[in-house]
Amino acid sequence: MNRYRVVVAIRLKPEVLDPAGQAVAGVLDQMGMTGVESVRLGRLVDLEVAADGPESARALAEAAARRLLANPVLETFEVAVEP
Amino acid sequence: MNRYRVVVAIRLKPEVLDPAGQAVAGVLDQMGMTGVESVRLGRLVDLEVAADGPESARALAEAAARRLLANPVLETFEVAVEP
């Protein structure tokens, strides 16, 4: 068994509104950071996974994301196994 | 002015406890995904930034992260400007 660091990036689907992100964009604008035109808030989940190899670490992280970490109706996720 | 997509990844500092992440790890264990040994929850902020070039887009995103998006006492952040 080796140990792998796996990063799961979870984002709202593009068609899902993000009022919290819009609120952050409004505050940045009020603070003078007017170049920021859009803000979308997502989640980052760092996993430490014990697995035989990077492919099984990825499979386990994908199962965790699909079954628990992400909401498949509203969100998409990407899994990256660190070298 | 060009428009850049900038990703800000915000994580708890290693020395900060993450009880929510520990709870997720416990649930994954109960669900049979016993290979996941540690879970740490972070945040992902996707920005669209209007700027003269990638370096000024990065500088604006770093200012936004430092001044508003991240809590510098508890969190660290990384900024990546997409090509």
Backbone of each chain as nested JSON, in Angstrom:
{
  "chains": [
    {"id": "A", "residues": [
      {"number": 1, "name": "MET", "atoms": {"N": [0.852, -1.208, 0.0], "CA": [0.0, 0.0, 0.0], "C": [0.883, 1.252, 0.0]}},
      {"number": 2, "name": "ASN", "atoms": {"N": [0.559, 2.142, -0.885], "CA": [1.182, 3.459, -0.854], "C": [0.146, 4.48, -0.425]}},
      {"number": 3, "name": "ARG", "atoms": {"N": [0.638, 5.656, -0.114], "CA": [-0.276, 6.72, 0.274], "C": [-0.213, 7.821, -0.786]}},
      {"number": 4, "name": "TYR", "atoms": {"N": [-1.383, 8.255, -1.226], "CA": [-1.47, 9.27, -2.269], "C": [-2.237, 10.472, -1.753]}},
      {"number": 5, "name": "ARG", "atoms": {"N": [-1.809, 11.638, -2.22], "CA": [-2.553, 12.861, -1.953], "C": [-3.43, 13.114, -3.184]}},
      {"number": 6, "name": "VAL", "atoms": {"N": [-4.725, 13.242, -2.955], "CA": [-5.672, 13.413, -4.06], "C": [-6.475, 14.685, -3.799]}},
      {"number": 7, "name": "VAL", "atoms": {"N": [-6.588, 15.517, -4.821], "CA": [-7.34, 16.77, -4.694], "C": [-8.632, 16.643, -5.503]}},
      {"number": 8, "name": "VAL", "atoms": {"N": [-9.753, 16.875, -4.84], "CA": [-11.055, 16.879, -5.512], "C": [-11.539, 18.326, -5.57]}},
      {"number": 9, "name": "ALA", "atoms": {"N": [-11.714, 18.835, -6.773], "CA": [-12.201, 20.215, -6.979], "C": [-13.661, 20.136, -7.379]}},
      {"number": 10, "name": "ILE", "atoms": {"N": [-14.507, 20.784, -6.606], "CA": [-15.96, 20.709, -6.814], "C": [-16.454, 22.1, -7.169]}},
      {"number": 11, "name": "ARG", "atoms": {"N": [-17.163, 22.178, -8.298], "CA": [-17.672, 23.482, -8.755], "C": [-19.161, 23.376, -9.059]}},
      {"number": 12, "name": "LEU", "atoms": {"N": [-19.863, 24.479, -8.889], "CA": [-21.239, 24.548, -9.36], "C": [-21.262, 24.406, -10.876]}},
      {"number": 13, "name": "LYS", "atoms": {"N": [-22.272, 23.72, -11.396], "CA": [-22.445, 23.672, -12.85], "C": [-22.655, 25.09, -13.374]}},
      {"number": 14, "name": "PRO", "atoms": {"N": [-22.216, 25.361, -14.602], "CA": [-22.294, 26.731, -15.129], "C": [-23.715, 27.294, -15.129]}},
      {"number": 15, "name": "GLU", "atoms": {"N": [-24.712, 26.433, -15.27], "CA": [-26.091, 26.93, -15.353], "C": [-26.702, 27.169, -13.979]}},
      {"number": 16, "name": "VAL", "atoms": {"N": [-25.988, 26.864, -12.904], "CA": [-26.515, 27.063, -11.548], "C": [-26.103, 28.449, -11.052]}},
      {"number": 17, "name": "LEU", "atoms": {"N": [-27.065, 29.217, -10.612], "CA": [-26.772, 30.547, -10.077], "C": [-25.925, 30.44, -8.81]}},
      {"number": 18, "name": "ASP", "atoms": {"N": [-25.106, 31.455, -8.562], "CA": [-24.262, 31.474, -7.366], "C": [-24.422, 32.833, -6.678]}},
      {"number": 19, "name": "PRO", "atoms": {"N": [-25.5, 33.015, -5.924], "CA": [-25.721, 34.327, -5.284], "C": [-24.622, 34.686, -4.292]}},
      {"number": 20, "name": "ALA", "atoms": {"N": [-24.038, 33.698, -3.608], "CA": [-22.946, 34.019, -2.674], "C": [-21.744, 34.569, -3.45]}},
      {"number": 21, "name": "GLY", "atoms": {"N": [-21.435, 33.942, -4.575], "CA": [-20.335, 34.446, -5.395], "C": [-20.62, 35.856, -5.911]}},
      {"number": 22, "name": "GLN", "atoms": {"N": [-21.858, 36.099, -6.31], "CA": [-22.218, 37.443, -6.775], "C": [-22.061, 38.467, -5.656]}},
      {"number": 23, "name": "ALA", "atoms": {"N": [-22.403, 38.066, -4.421], "CA": [-22.237, 38.978, -3.287], "C": [-20.761, 39.307, -3.078]}},
      {"number": 24, "name": "VAL", "atoms": {"N": [-19.9, 38.291, -3.181], "CA": [-18.459, 38.533, -3.044], "C": [-17.981, 39.479, -4.143]}},
      {"number": 25, "name": "ALA", "atoms": {"N": [-18.463, 39.268, -5.364], "CA": [-18.062, 40.147, -6.474], "C": [-18.484, 41.592, -6.185]}},
      {"number": 26, "name": "GLY", "atoms": {"N": [-19.673, 41.772, -5.604], "CA": [-20.131, 43.112, -5.264], "C": [-19.247, 43.77, -4.221]}},
      {"number": 27, "name": "VAL", "atoms": {"N": [-18.836, 42.996, -3.232], "CA": [-17.968, 43.556, -2.183], "C": [-16.605, 43.919, -2.769]}},
      {"number": 28, "name": "LEU", "atoms": {"N": [-16.048, 43.061, -3.622], "CA": [-14.754, 43.377, -4.244], "C": [-14.87, 44.682, -5.035]}},
      {"number": 29, "name": "ASP", "atoms": {"N": [-15.972, 44.848, -5.724], "CA": [-16.191, 46.072, -6.489], "C": [-16.203, 47.291, -5.557]}},
      {"number": 30, "name": "GLN", "atoms": {"N": [-16.941, 47.176, -4.45], "CA": [-16.999, 48.279, -3.482], "C": [-15.629, 48.579, -2.869]}},
      {"number": 31, "name": "MET", "atoms": {"N": [-14.789, 47.537, -2.776], "CA": [-13.455, 47.728, -2.216], "C": [-12.487, 48.318, -3.245]}},
      {"number": 32, "name": "GLY", "atoms": {"N": [-12.964, 48.545, -4.459], "CA": [-12.114, 49.15, -5.478], "C": [-11.455, 48.156, -6.412]}},
      {"number": 33, "name": "MET", "atoms": {"N": [-11.687, 46.861, -6.207], "CA": [-11.083, 45.854, -7.094], "C": [-12.032, 45.604, -8.256]}},
      {"number": 34, "name": "THR", "atoms": {"N": [-12.157, 46.643, -9.102], "CA": [-13.2, 46.635, -10.117], "C": [-12.875, 45.706, -11.286]}},
      {"number": 35, "name": "GLY", "atoms": {"N": [-11.645, 45.224, -11.368], "CA": [-11.324, 44.318, -12.47], "C": [-11.922, 42.929, -12.325]}},
      {"number": 36, "name": "VAL", "atoms": {"N": [-12.386, 42.584, -11.139], "CA": [-12.951, 41.246, -10.937], "C": [-14.393, 41.267, -11.443]}},
      {"number": 37, "name": "GLU", "atoms": {"N": [-14.635, 40.57, -12.543], "CA": [-15.946, 40.665, -13.199], "C": [-16.893, 39.561, -12.781]}},
      {"number": 38, "name": "SER", "atoms": {"N": [-16.361, 38.46, -12.307], "CA": [-17.236, 37.361, -11.902], "C": [-16.547, 36.532, -10.836]}},
      {"number": 39, "name": "VAL", "atoms": {"N": [-17.333, 36.059, -9.884], "CA": [-16.829, 35.204, -8.801], "C": [-17.761, 33.997, -8.692]}},
      {"number": 40, "name": "ARG", "atoms": {"N": [-17.185, 32.808, -8.676], "CA": [-17.958, 31.582, -8.453], "C": [-17.265, 30.815, -7.332]}},
      {"number": 41, "name": "LEU", "atoms": {"N": [-18.039, 30.402, -6.349], "CA": [-17.473, 29.727, -5.18], "C": [-17.606, 28.216, -5.325]}},
      {"number": 42, "name": "GLY", "atoms": {"N": [-16.524, 27.523, -5.076], "CA": [-16.538, 26.066, -5.11], "C": [-15.871, 25.504, -3.88]}},
      {"number": 43, "name": "ARG", "atoms": {"N": [-15.642, 24.205, -3.902], "CA": [-15.031, 23.541, -2.754], "C": [-13.851, 22.703, -3.207]}},
      {"number": 44, "name": "LEU", "atoms": {"N": [-12.938, 22.539, -2.264], "CA": [-11.705, 21.814, -2.516], "C": [-11.614, 20.774, -1.403]}},
      {"number": 45, "name": "VAL", "atoms": {"N": [-11.429, 19.526, -1.759], "CA": [-11.315, 18.481, -0.744], "C": [-9.983, 17.77, -0.952]}},
      {"number": 46, "name": "ASP", "atoms": {"N": [-9.121, 17.847, 0.05], "CA": [-7.826, 17.166, 0.008], "C": [-7.946, 15.836, 0.731]}},
      {"number": 47, "name": "LEU", "atoms": {"N": [-7.657, 14.77, 0.016], "CA": [-7.735, 13.428, 0.593], "C": [-6.343, 12.824, 0.697]}},
      {"number": 48, "name": "GLU", "atoms": {"N": [-6.122, 12.053, 1.751], "CA": [-4.991, 11.131, 1.786], "C": [-5.565, 9.733, 1.639]}},
      {"number": 49, "name": "VAL", "atoms": {"N": [-5.102, 9.034, 0.609], "CA": [-5.694, 7.754, 0.248], "C": [-4.609, 6.677, 0.272]}},
      {"number": 50, "name": "ALA", "atoms": {"N": [-4.904, 5.576, 0.941], "CA": [-4.023, 4.404, 0.894], "C": [-4.517, 3.504, -0.229]}},
      {"number": 51, "name": "ALA", "atoms": {"N": [-3.635, 3.194, -1.176], "CA": [-4.055, 2.389, -2.333], "C": [-2.833, 1.693, -2.916]}},
      {"number": 52, "name": "ASP", "atoms": {"N": [-3.098, 0.706, -3.761], "CA": [-2.011, -0.052, -4.385], "C": [-1.261, 0.775, -5.422]}},
      {"number": 53, "name": "GLY", "atoms": {"N": [-1.981, 1.686, -6.077], "CA": [-1.337, 2.492, -7.11], "C": [-2.17, 3.732, -7.375]}},
      {"number": 54, "name": "PRO", "atoms": {"N": [-1.655, 4.636, -8.206], "CA": [-2.366, 5.894, -8.436], "C": [-3.744, 5.69, -9.072]}},
      {"number": 55, "name": "GLU", "atoms": {"N": [-3.887, 4.644, -9.888], "CA": [-5.2, 4.464, -10.522], "C": [-6.249, 4.026, -9.515]}},
      {"number": 56, "name": "SER", "atoms": {"N": [-5.853, 3.182, -8.546], "CA": [-6.869, 2.799, -7.552], "C": [-7.114, 3.941, -6.568]}},
      {"number": 57, "name": "ALA", "atoms": {"N": [-6.1, 4.771, -6.319], "CA": [-6.341, 5.965, -5.492], "C": [-7.351, 6.878, -6.18]}},
      {"number": 58, "name": "ARG", "atoms": {"N": [-7.183, 7.055, -7.492], "CA": [-8.119, 7.902, -8.244], "C": [-9.534, 7.312, -8.213]}},
      {"number": 59, "name": "ALA", "atoms": {"N": [-9.636, 5.988, -8.388], "CA": [-10.962, 5.356, -8.408], "C": [-11.663, 5.542, -7.065]}},
      {"number": 60, "name": "LEU", "atoms": {"N": [-10.912, 5.402, -5.977], "CA": [-11.521, 5.57, -4.656], "C": [-11.97, 7.022, -4.451]}},
      {"number": 61, "name": "ALA", "atoms": {"N": [-11.143, 7.967, -4.858], "CA": [-11.514, 9.381, -4.696], "C": [-12.724, 9.725, -5.567]}},
      {"number": 62, "name": "GLU", "atoms": {"N": [-12.784, 9.157, -6.77], "CA": [-13.948, 9.421, -7.63], "C": [-15.218, 8.853, -7.011]}},
      {"number": 63, "name": "ALA", "atoms": {"N": [-15.108, 7.672, -6.403], "CA": [-16.279, 7.092, -5.737], "C": [-16.703, 7.977, -4.568]}},
      {"number": 64, "name": "ALA", "atoms": {"N": [-15.75, 8.459, -3.792], "CA": [-16.069, 9.331, -2.651], "C": [-16.748, 10.611, -3.133]}},
      {"number": 65, "name": "ALA", "atoms": {"N": [-16.236, 11.18, -4.222], "CA": [-16.819, 12.418, -4.751], "C": [-18.232, 12.17, -5.251]}},
      {"number": 66, "name": "ARG", "atoms": {"N": [-18.414, 11.082, -5.978], "CA": [-19.719, 10.787, -6.589], "C": [-20.749, 10.457, -5.521]}},
      {"number": 67, "name": "ARG", "atoms": {"N": [-20.331, 9.698, -4.504], "CA": [-21.301, 9.181, -3.534], "C": [-21.527, 10.119, -2.359]}},
      {"number": 68, "name": "LEU", "atoms": {"N": [-20.551, 10.978, -2.046], "CA": [-20.697, 11.79, -0.838], "C": [-20.295, 13.255, -0.993]}},
      {"number": 69, "name": "LEU", "atoms": {"N": [-19.144, 13.52, -1.596], "CA": [-18.585, 14.876, -1.498], "C": [-19.335, 15.883, -2.366]}},
      {"number": 70, "name": "ALA", "atoms": {"N": [-19.723, 15.461, -3.574], "CA": [-20.357, 16.398, -4.504], "C": [-21.841, 16.097, -4.629]}},
      {"number": 71, "name": "ASN", "atoms": {"N": [-22.592, 17.114, -4.995], "CA": [-24.014, 16.953, -5.302], "C": [-24.137, 16.896, -6.827]}},
      {"number": 72, "name": "PRO", "atoms": {"N": [-24.402, 15.712, -7.372], "CA": [-24.336, 15.571, -8.837], "C": [-25.398, 16.367, -9.586]}},
      {"number": 73, "name": "VAL", "atoms": {"N": [-26.432, 16.803, -8.893], "CA": [-27.46, 17.608, -9.562], "C": [-26.941, 19.02, -9.827]}},
      {"number": 74, "name": "LEU", "atoms": {"N": [-26.216, 19.563, -8.859], "CA": [-25.802, 20.965, -8.931], "C": [-24.336, 21.157, -9.274]}},
      {"number": 75, "name": "GLU", "atoms": {"N": [-23.52, 20.116, -9.051], "CA": [-22.071, 20.312, -9.079], "C": [-21.386, 19.338, -10.038]}},
      {"number": 76, "name": "THR", "atoms": {"N": [-20.204, 19.756, -10.463], "CA": [-19.293, 18.848, -11.162], "C": [-18.032, 18.731, -10.318]}},
      {"number": 77, "name": "PHE", "atoms": {"N": [-17.263, 17.67, -10.553], "CA": [-16.006, 17.542, -9.812], "C": [-14.898, 17.05, -10.731]}},
      {"number": 78, "name": "GLU", "atoms": {"N": [-13.67, 17.4, -10.335], "CA": [-12.461, 16.912, -10.998], "C": [-11.557, 16.3, -9.941]}},
      {"number": 79, "name": "VAL", "atoms": {"N": [-10.923, 15.197, -10.282], "CA": [-10.038, 14.5, -9.347], "C": [-8.619, 14.536, -9.903]}},
      {"number": 80, "name": "ALA", "atoms": {"N": [-7.659, 14.937, -9.074], "CA": [-6.256, 14.956, -9.489], "C": [-5.428, 14.225, -8.435]}},
      {"number": 81, "name": "VAL", "atoms": {"N": [-4.705, 13.187, -8.865], "CA": [-3.808, 12.459, -7.973], "C": [-2.443, 13.11, -8.071]}},
      {"number": 82, "name": "GLU", "atoms": {"N": [-1.899, 13.525, -6.937], "CA": [-0.599, 14.201, -6.991], "C": [0.511, 13.176, -7.151]}},
      {"number": 83, "name": "PRO", "atoms": {"N": [1.507, 13.53, -7.916], "CA": [2.6, 12.589, -8.19], "C": [3.476, 12.339, -6.956]}}
    ]},
    {"id": "B", "residues": [
      {"number": 1, "name": "MET", "atoms": {"N": [-7.528, 45.649, -22.679], "CA": [-7.903, 44.763, -21.561], "C": [-8.214, 43.354, -22.084]}},
      {"number": 2, "name": "ASN", "atoms": {"N": [-7.624, 42.402, -21.441], "CA": [-7.988, 41.014, -21.718], "C": [-8.734, 40.476, -20.518]}},
      {"number": 3, "name": "ARG", "atoms": {"N": [-9.341, 39.325, -20.716], "CA": [-10.052, 38.697, -19.608], "C": [-9.34, 37.382, -19.269]}},
      {"number": 4, "name": "TYR", "atoms": {"N": [-9.087, 37.194, -17.978], "CA": [-8.368, 36.006, -17.513], "C": [-9.231, 35.233, -16.532]}},
      {"number": 5, "name": "ARG", "atoms": {"N": [-9.088, 33.92, -16.587], "CA": [-9.724, 33.065, -15.596], "C": [-8.649, 32.764, -14.544]}},
      {"number": 6, "name": "VAL", "atoms": {"N": [-8.968, 33.057, -13.306], "CA": [-8.002, 32.873, -12.223], "C": [-8.65, 31.986, -11.159]}},
      {"number": 7, "name": "VAL", "atoms": {"N": [-7.899, 30.991, -10.711], "CA": [-8.402, 30.07, -9.693], "C": [-7.649, 30.336, -8.386]}},
      {"number": 8, "name": "VAL", "atoms": {"N": [-8.408, 30.598, -7.328], "CA": [-7.83, 30.79, -6.0], "C": [-8.198, 29.557, -5.163]}},
      {"number": 9, "name": "ALA", "atoms": {"N": [-7.179, 28.834, -4.722], "CA": [-7.389, 27.638, -3.886], "C": [-7.058, 28.01, -2.454]}},
      {"number": 10, "name": "ILE", "atoms": {"N": [-8.02, 27.836, -1.563], "CA": [-7.864, 28.25, -0.164], "C": [-7.931, 27.011, 0.708]}},
      {"number": 11, "name": "ARG", "atoms": {"N": [-6.902, 26.845, 1.536], "CA": [-6.842, 25.67, 2.412], "C": [-6.592, 26.105, 3.851]}},
      {"number": 12, "name": "LEU", "atoms": {"N": [-7.095, 25.321, 4.786], "CA": [-6.721, 25.511, 6.185], "C": [-5.232, 25.261, 6.348]}},
      {"number": 13, "name": "LYS", "atoms": {"N": [-4.591, 26.04, 7.205], "CA": [-3.194, 25.765, 7.536], "C": [-3.09, 24.373, 8.161]}},
      {"number": 14, "name": "PRO", "atoms": {"N": [-1.963, 23.701, 7.955], "CA": [-1.846, 22.314, 8.448], "C": [-2.074, 22.186, 9.946]}},
      {"number": 15, "name": "GLU", "atoms": {"N": [-1.738, 23.213, 10.703], "CA": [-1.867, 23.109, 12.159], "C": [-3.278, 23.404, 12.648]}},
      {"number": 16, "name": "VAL", "atoms": {"N": [-4.197, 23.778, 11.748], "CA": [-5.568, 24.079, 12.147], "C": [-6.41, 22.807, 12.045]}},
      {"number": 17, "name": "LEU", "atoms": {"N": [-7.09, 22.474, 13.123], "CA": [-7.959, 21.298, 13.114], "C": [-9.11, 21.49, 12.123]}},
      {"number": 18, "name": "ASP", "atoms": {"N": [-9.59, 20.373, 11.552], "CA": [-10.696, 20.427, 10.614], "C": [-11.745, 19.388, 11.018]}},
      {"number": 19, "name": "PRO", "atoms": {"N": [-12.576, 19.718, 12.019], "CA": [-13.557, 18.722, 12.482], "C": [-14.565, 18.337, 11.398]}},
      {"number": 20, "name": "ALA", "atoms": {"N": [-14.913, 19.268, 10.51], "CA": [-15.85, 18.906, 9.436], "C": [-15.211, 17.873, 8.503]}},
      {"number": 21, "name": "GLY", "atoms": {"N": [-13.944, 18.076, 8.193], "CA": [-13.242, 17.088, 7.364], "C": [-13.147, 15.741, 8.052]}},
      {"number": 22, "name": "GLN", "atoms": {"N": [-12.895, 15.757, 9.349], "CA": [-12.835, 14.494, 10.102], "C": [-14.184, 13.785, 10.071]}},
      {"number": 23, "name": "ALA", "atoms": {"N": [-15.266, 14.564, 10.147], "CA": [-16.599, 13.948, 10.09], "C": [-16.82, 13.287, 8.73]}},
      {"number": 24, "name": "VAL", "atoms": {"N": [-16.405, 13.974, 7.653], "CA": [-16.54, 13.382, 6.313], "C": [-15.719, 12.094, 6.23]}},
      {"number": 25, "name": "ALA", "atoms": {"N": [-14.515, 12.119, 6.787], "CA": [-13.68, 10.908, 6.759], "C": [-14.368, 9.765, 7.495]}},
      {"number": 26, "name": "GLY", "atoms": {"N": [-15.027, 10.072, 8.614], "CA": [-15.742, 9.041, 9.352], "C": [-16.885, 8.445, 8.55]}},
      {"number": 27, "name": "VAL", "atoms": {"N": [-17.614, 9.301, 7.826], "CA": [-18.726, 8.805, 7.008], "C": [-18.203, 7.939, 5.865]}},
      {"number": 28, "name": "LEU", "atoms": {"N": [-17.128, 8.387, 5.222], "CA": [-16.556, 7.565, 4.138], "C": [-16.155, 6.194, 4.665]}},
      {"number": 29, "name": "ASP", "atoms": {"N": [-15.595, 6.154, 5.855], "CA": [-15.209, 4.891, 6.47], "C": [-16.44, 4.001, 6.68]}},
      {"number": 30, "name": "GLN", "atoms": {"N": [-17.5, 4.604, 7.218], "CA": [-18.735, 3.831, 7.44], "C": [-19.339, 3.337, 6.131]}},
      {"number": 31, "name": "MET", "atoms": {"N": [-19.112, 4.079, 5.056], "CA": [-19.642, 3.673, 3.754], "C": [-18.76, 2.604, 3.102]}},
      {"number": 32, "name": "GLY", "atoms": {"N": [-17.687, 2.217, 3.758], "CA": [-16.833, 1.156, 3.225], "C": [-15.638, 1.659, 2.444]}},
      {"number": 33, "name": "MET", "atoms": {"N": [-15.494, 2.987, 2.312], "CA": [-14.34, 3.529, 1.59], "C": [-13.197, 3.733, 2.58]}},
      {"number": 34, "name": "THR", "atoms": {"N": [-12.669, 2.586, 3.054], "CA": [-11.739, 2.621, 4.182], "C": [-10.341, 3.101, 3.774]}},
      {"number": 35, "name": "GLY", "atoms": {"N": [-10.07, 3.201, 2.484], "CA": [-8.75, 3.662, 2.07], "C": [-8.533, 5.149, 2.271]}},
      {"number": 36, "name": "VAL", "atoms": {"N": [-9.611, 5.895, 2.491], "CA": [-9.45, 7.345, 2.673], "C": [-9.039, 7.599, 4.116]}},
      {"number": 37, "name": "GLU", "atoms": {"N": [-7.805, 8.03, 4.31], "CA": [-7.263, 8.147, 5.66], "C": [-7.406, 9.541, 6.245]}},
      {"number": 38, "name": "SER", "atoms": {"N": [-7.526, 10.537, 5.402], "CA": [-7.646, 11.892, 5.91], "C": [-8.416, 12.74, 4.907]}},
      {"number": 39, "name": "VAL", "atoms": {"N": [-9.237, 13.647, 5.424], "CA": [-10.018, 14.571, 4.595], "C": [-9.829, 15.97, 5.178]}},
      {"number": 40, "name": "ARG", "atoms": {"N": [-9.485, 16.922, 4.318], "CA": [-9.397, 18.333, 4.717], "C": [-10.223, 19.139, 3.721]}},
      {"number": 41, "name": "LEU", "atoms": {"N": [-11.09, 19.977, 4.242], "CA": [-11.998, 20.741, 3.389], "C": [-11.448, 22.143, 3.151]}},
      {"number": 42, "name": "GLY", "atoms": {"N": [-11.446, 22.534, 1.909], "CA": [-11.011, 23.874, 1.557], "C": [-12.004, 24.532, 0.62]}},
      {"number": 43, "name": "ARG", "atoms": {"N": [-11.606, 25.669, 0.068], "CA": [-12.497, 26.407, -0.821], "C": [-11.78, 26.745, -2.11]}},
      {"number": 44, "name": "LEU", "atoms": {"N": [-12.599, 26.887, -3.142], "CA": [-12.1, 27.158, -4.486], "C": [-12.878, 28.38, -4.964]}},
      {"number": 45, "name": "VAL", "atoms": {"N": [-12.166, 29.394, -5.417], "CA": [-12.852, 30.593, -5.919], "C": [-12.397, 30.829, -7.349]}},
      {"number": 46, "name": "ASP", "atoms": {"N": [-13.342, 30.77, -8.274], "CA": [-13.047, 31.028, -9.686], "C": [-13.382, 32.478, -9.988]}},
      {"number": 47, "name": "LEU", "atoms": {"N": [-12.389, 33.202, -10.456], "CA": [-12.569, 34.615, -10.788], "C": [-12.435, 34.82, -12.295]}},
      {"number": 48, "name": "GLU", "atoms": {"N": [-13.219, 35.742, -12.828], "CA": [-12.938, 36.294, -14.155], "C": [-12.443, 37.705, -13.932]}},
      {"number": 49, "name": "VAL", "atoms": {"N": [-11.23, 37.958, -14.436], "CA": [-10.556, 39.226, -14.145], "C": [-10.227, 39.928, -15.463]}},
      {"number": 50, "name": "ALA", "atoms": {"N": [-10.59, 41.201, -15.546], "CA": [-10.179, 42.03, -16.685], "C": [-8.879, 42.716, -16.308]}},
      {"number": 51, "name": "ALA", "atoms": {"N": [-7.843, 42.522, -17.112], "CA": [-6.528, 43.075, -16.779], "C": [-5.714, 43.235, -18.06]}},
      {"number": 52, "name": "ASP", "atoms": {"N": [-4.632, 44.012, -17.951], "CA": [-3.774, 44.247, -19.113], "C": [-2.968, 43.015, -19.498]}},
      {"number": 53, "name": "GLY", "atoms": {"N": [-2.64, 42.186, -18.503], "CA": [-1.834, 41.006, -18.787], "C": [-1.969, 40.024, -17.641]}},
      {"number": 54, "name": "PRO", "atoms": {"N": [-1.402, 38.829, -17.809], "CA": [-1.562, 37.801, -16.784], "C": [-0.966, 38.205, -15.433]}},
      {"number": 55, "name": "GLU", "atoms": {"N": [0.107, 39.023, -15.457], "CA": [0.706, 39.384, -14.171], "C": [-0.188, 40.352, -13.395]}},
      {"number": 56, "name": "SER", "atoms": {"N": [-0.867, 41.263, -14.101], "CA": [-1.761, 42.151, -13.342], "C": [-3.027, 41.408, -12.932]}},
      {"number": 57, "name": "ALA", "atoms": {"N": [-3.461, 40.423, -13.717], "CA": [-4.598, 39.597, -13.293], "C": [-4.239, 38.844, -12.011]}},
      {"number": 58, "name": "ARG", "atoms": {"N": [-3.011, 38.304, -11.97], "CA": [-2.562, 37.592, -10.757], "C": [-2.498, 38.535, -9.558]}},
      {"number": 59, "name": "ALA", "atoms": {"N": [-1.97, 39.738, -9.777], "CA": [-1.836, 40.686, -8.661], "C": [-3.203, 41.055, -8.101]}},
      {"number": 60, "name": "LEU", "atoms": {"N": [-4.183, 41.252, -8.992], "CA": [-5.528, 41.606, -8.525], "C": [-6.144, 40.444, -7.745]}},
      {"number": 61, "name": "ALA", "atoms": {"N": [-5.982, 39.227, -8.248], "CA": [-6.545, 38.057, -7.555], "C": [-5.871, 37.852, -6.197]}},
      {"number": 62, "name": "GLU", "atoms": {"N": [-4.552, 38.095, -6.146], "CA": [-3.858, 37.954, -4.856], "C": [-4.353, 38.991, -3.854]}},
      {"number": 63, "name": "ALA", "atoms": {"N": [-4.605, 40.203, -4.333], "CA": [-5.133, 41.232, -3.427], "C": [-6.523, 40.836, -2.938]}},
      {"number": 64, "name": "ALA", "atoms": {"N": [-7.358, 40.315, -3.835], "CA": [-8.707, 39.892, -3.44], "C": [-8.624, 38.763, -2.408]}},
      {"number": 65, "name": "ALA", "atoms": {"N": [-7.719, 37.817, -2.632], "CA": [-7.585, 36.698, -1.69], "C": [-7.1, 37.194, -0.338]}},
      {"number": 66, "name": "ARG", "atoms": {"N": [-6.11, 38.072, -0.343], "CA": [-5.503, 38.547, 0.9], "C": [-6.473, 39.421, 1.69]}},
      {"number": 67, "name": "ARG", "atoms": {"N": [-7.227, 40.263, 0.963], "CA": [-8.063, 41.256, 1.644], "C": [-9.456, 40.753, 1.956]}},
      {"number": 68, "name": "LEU", "atoms": {"N": [-9.946, 39.754, 1.212], "CA": [-11.341, 39.352, 1.411], "C": [-11.584, 37.846, 1.412]}},
      {"number": 69, "name": "LEU", "atoms": {"N": [-11.014, 37.135, 0.452], "CA": [-11.454, 35.745, 0.244], "C": [-10.937, 34.796, 1.313]}},
      {"number": 70, "name": "ALA", "atoms": {"N": [-9.692, 34.986, 1.729], "CA": [-9.084, 34.059, 2.683], "C": [-8.947, 34.719, 4.051]}},
      {"number": 71, "name": "ASN", "atoms": {"N": [-8.916, 33.889, 5.062], "CA": [-8.642, 34.347, 6.43], "C": [-7.168, 34.053, 6.718]}},
      {"number": 72, "name": "PRO", "atoms": {"N": [-6.328, 35.091, 6.745], "CA": [-4.885, 34.831, 6.826], "C": [-4.436, 34.191, 8.132]}},
      {"number": 73, "name": "VAL", "atoms": {"N": [-5.268, 34.247, 9.154], "CA": [-4.893, 33.607, 10.423], "C": [-5.007, 32.089, 10.312]}},
      {"number": 74, "name": "LEU", "atoms": {"N": [-6.047, 31.645, 9.644], "CA": [-6.351, 30.209, 9.598], "C": [-6.006, 29.54, 8.277]}},
      {"number": 75, "name": "GLU", "atoms": {"N": [-5.899, 30.332, 7.222], "CA": [-5.855, 29.74, 5.879], "C": [-4.638, 30.205, 5.091]}},
      {"number": 76, "name": "THR", "atoms": {"N": [-4.284, 29.389, 4.104], "CA": [-3.32, 29.798, 3.085], "C": [-4.048, 29.782, 1.744]}},
      {"number": 77, "name": "PHE", "atoms": {"N": [-3.491, 30.493, 0.761], "CA": [-4.109, 30.444, -0.57], "C": [-3.046, 30.364, -1.653]}},
      {"number": 78, "name": "GLU", "atoms": {"N": [-3.457, 29.797, -2.782], "CA": [-2.63, 29.746, -3.981], "C": [-3.438, 30.333, -5.125]}},
      {"number": 79, "name": "VAL", "atoms": {"N": [-2.77, 31.094, -5.981], "CA": [-3.435, 31.733, -7.118], "C": [-2.845, 31.155, -8.403]}},
      {"number": 80, "name": "ALA", "atoms": {"N": [-3.715, 30.724, -9.315], "CA": [-3.258, 30.216, -10.615], "C": [-4.024, 30.941, -11.717]}},
      {"number": 81, "name": "VAL", "atoms": {"N": [-3.278, 31.596, -12.619], "CA": [-3.894, 32.247, -13.774], "C": [-3.908, 31.236, -14.91]}},
      {"number": 82, "name": "GLU", "atoms": {"N": [-5.083, 30.997, -15.471], "CA": [-5.167, 29.993, -16.534], "C": [-4.664, 30.581, -17.84]}},
      {"number": 83, "name": "PRO", "atoms": {"N": [-3.986, 29.775, -18.609], "CA": [-3.391, 30.284, -19.855], "C": [-4.467, 30.593, -20.917]}}
    ]}
  ]
}
